[in-house]
Amino acid sequence: MNQFLEAIGIALSAIWANKLRSFLTVLGNIVAVTSIIAVVSLVQGMNAKVTDLIVSDVGADNFTIQRMPPIRTEADEERVRNNPLITLREVGVIRRFSTSVGAIAAQANNGTRITFGTTTLNSVGIRGVSRDYIHFASFNVEQGRMINPVEIDRDRQLALLGAQTAERLFGTLDPIDKMIKIGNHNFRVVGVSEKKGAIFGESQDEFAVIPLGVFQKMFGSRQSLQLLVKPRTPELMRTAMDEATIALRIERRLRPAEPDNFGMFTSDTLLNIYHTVTSGIFAVLIGVVALSLVVGGIVIMNIMLMVVSERTREIGLRKALGARRRDVMWQILTESVTLSMFGGAVGTSLGFGAALIVSSLTPLPAAVQFWSVMIGLGITAIVGLFFGLYPAMRAARLDPIEALRRE
């Protein structure tokens, strides 16, 4: 242990004695580790944000039925192009057939203008919802209340607004019970959602929720719905999905050999699709950035060869005084690893700083995690060990007599 600490002390002294040379030596490592840590932090932040978004929208214990299944190829797109629309009738079919389903809601989406007085907002997302939507709402009400099931069944022209929509329409005015115009129809505001903020620069608070029946009168009923299904208990998820699948296949008169003509998603399904699409891109990105570590390692090897040449007499003297080959080799390797890890430590700090700056200036989120620090330091330690091995072996093979003759 004392020998190890002594070797580190000698290495740090050598670094400090040749500050400019040491900095230029590890500059490649600093740039590489900075880039890797910044990319990993941004990737982790993006993964965490997307996971939170998918889980909050779909729900960890819900599943969604849509007209289209996941599409990965042109053949898939061609096969599902003519899938029939999801209709309200199928809500009743699933409810009657499945004993495992606790709640099922239908939802449709479109966009149009919303007007209050002289203020007009264009292309606001409008959600038409059925009576059970309250079980799947991805937001809380901050002012007023939700639209209740009776009002939805009776197609009352009521609206629940997103926080940003209400703020842009009403400013400092109390929006509750105010009359607004969605498209060409008048609605009374009954509630405002709690503010959620933006993700990747897109606001999650710009929407209006209205009863599905009114939505279909405004935009037409020839629009496929999205069905949100919640099992009675989370343990019944798989059973509820199987029962819903059977109910839809029977309703659509599909033969046993025919594939499903609808799509079924859970939060895990969407997360798997996201990770499949992005994992290859992220791996290539990190791999390309990591190539600069090889360049940095080669620079370290060249410098350590020069150090061995400069300190030939010192190494010869140590060997003449009884130092073994492994002692000399250990000293050079320790200096190489210490030099490389010094660059890794600086690069790790700069990488986190760069990720946080990018996160503050752009919609991209960043997540600083402890294991990424270990990766930054561990990679540079391996680089220092690998590229310091040849100089260390060369120093260990020096003949002490020949080394002491060197000027």
Secondary structure, DSSP 8 states (H G I E B T S, - for coil): -HHHHHHHHHHHHHHHHTHHHHHHHHHHHHHHHHHHHHHHHHHHHHHHHHHHHHHHHH-TT-EEEESS----SHHHHHHHTT-----HHHHHHHHHH-SSEEEEEEEEEEEEEEEETTEEEEEEEEEEE-GGGGGT-SS-EEEE----HHHHHTT--EEEE-HHHHHHHHTTS--TT-EEEETTEEEEEEEEE----EETTEESS-EEEEEHHHHHHHH-S-S--EEEEEESSGGGHHHHHHHHHHHHHHHTT--TTS--SSEEEEHHHHHHHHHHHHHHHHHHHHHHHHHHHHHHHHHHHHHHHHHHHHTHHHHHHHHHTT--HHHHHHHHHHHHHHHHHHHHHHHHHHHHHHHHHHHHHSS------HHHHHHHHHHHHHHHHHHHHHHHHHHHT--HHHHHH--
